[in-house]
C-alpha cells in the first residue's frame, strides 16, 4: 500500500540562489524608471496594467509581425479575451523596459514564454 503523504525536507528560502550586484540593481532601477516614464508620457498616470482594451489595440501599438504572432498564438493556445489582453499588457511592459516605441515580435515572444501552460496546471478535481 502506498502512503498518502510523504515528508520532504524543507528548502530554506532565506538564502538567495544568486546575489544581485549593486551595478545590476542600478541598471534594473534605471530601466524601470525609464519604462514608467514611457508609460506616463503615453497614457498619463496609468500603468500598463490599467490600460483599456481599446488603447492596447490602437494603431501603432505593435508591429505587423507582432500582430501576426498574436493572431497565431490566440488560435493555437485558444486564448480567452482576458488572456489576449493580458498578453498584450505584458508585451507592452517588456517593450517599455527595452525603450521600444512599439511592441515588437521579440517582446510578444517573451510575453508568451511567461504564460503558464494549461497542461502543466494540476486539475482541481477529476470526474471518474
N, C-alpha and C positions, 0 to 999 in steps of 0.2 A: 504494500500500500504506500502511495506517495504522500509525503507530508503536505498539508495545506499551506503552511507558511515556512519560511526558512530565514534564519538570522544571517545577515550580511554585515561585514564590518562597515562602520560609518567612515565616510571620507570627510576630513576636515575642510571646511570652506574658508577658513581664516587665512590660509596661505594661497596667495595668487600663483597661478602657473607661470605667469610671465610679468615681470616688472616693466612698467612704462617709464621711460626716461623723461626728465624734465623737458628736453627739446621735443620729444614726441608729443608730450602733453601740450606744449605751447603751439605746435603745428596744428594739432587737432582743435584746440581752442580758437585759433585764427580761422580755420575752415568753418567752424560752427558759427562764429560771429559774421563771417562773410555770407554764409547761407542765410542767416537770419536777416541780414541787411537786404539781400536779394529778395527775400520773401516780402519784407516790409515795403520795398520800392515797388514791387509788382502788384501787391494786393492790400496794402495798408498794414494794419497791425495784426492781420490774420495769418496764423501759421498754415502750412500746407495741410495739416490735419483738419483745419476748419474751412478749407476751400469748398465752394459749391461745386456740384457736379457739372454745371454749365461752364464754370470757369476752367475746369480741367479739360473740357472739350473745345475750348476756344481755338480759332485758327492760330497756328504758330506755336502752340504749346509743345508739340512733338514733331520730329522729322517724319517724312513719309515712311521711311524704313521702320521706325519705332511703331507707327500706327499699324503697319502690316504685321509686325510681330505680335502686337497686342490682339489683332483680329484672330491670328492663328492660335495664340495661347488661349483666348476666350473659347474658341471652338474645341480645341484639344483637351483643355482642362475643365471644360464645362463650367466656366466661372459664372457666378451669380452677378447681378448688377453691383451688389455691395463689394464683392471680390474684385470686380473690374476697376471700380473707382479707388479702392484701397491700393491696388497695384499701381495705378497712376499716381496716387499721392506719394507712395514710397519712391517711385522712379523720379518724381519731381524733386523730392528731398535729396536724392543721390545727385541729381543734376545740379542742384543748388550748392551742394558741398564741393562739387568739382568746378563750380563757377561757370557752368554752361548756360547758354541763353535758352536752349530747348532741351526737351527730353530726347536723348539720342538712343540708338539701338543698344549700346553698352549699358546705359542706365536702366533701361527696361529689362534687359537680360539679367542684370544684377538683382533687380527687384524680384524677378521671377524666382531666382535662387533662394530668396528668403521665405518663400511660401512653403508651408507645410504640405507634404504630400498626403493625400487622403489615405493612401494605402499604409502610411506609417502611423495613422491615428488609431488608437485602440477603440474597439467598439464598446459603446456604453452597455449594451446588452444584446444578446443574440436570441432569436427565436429558434426553437428546435422543431 
